[in-house]
Amino acid sequence: MERFGLENGILSNVVEDIYTVIAAETPEDQLFPGTVYELEETYCSNTVQFDEPTGFEKASMSQWETHPCFQRTRIEAYIGVPVNVKGRVYGTLNFSSSKPRDRKFTPADKEFLK
């Protein structure tokens, strides 16, 4: 969270279309382990499709503005990567913030996340 300047850090498990929070660090402990969402309602629905980190700095000024996650949460900045265990996607590690990020994610940021 400190590296990216984002207020939330989440480790998730994804099984089929279900996203489950495994661990979370959020302001005022707003998100708890065991919280379940439909995968399509999370930005991670895109993240699990790629081997590389996925991210954006300001959802409201991009194509992410129409994503169900933005519509529900107003999370502006996000970077996430799939977590693979034994060659299969286990879930995601992601960082996010309700405030836009003032600088672009760099290749070094993405490499650090991997």
PyMOL commands that set and color helices and strands:
alter all, ss='L'
color gray80, all
select helices_A, chain A and resi 27-29+39-41+44-47+59-61+63-66+68-73+107-113
alter helices_A, ss='H'
color red, helices_A
select strands_A, chain A and resi 8-15+18-25+36-38+54-56+77-85+88-97
alter strands_A, ss='S'
color yellow, strands_A
deselect
rebuild
show_as cartoon
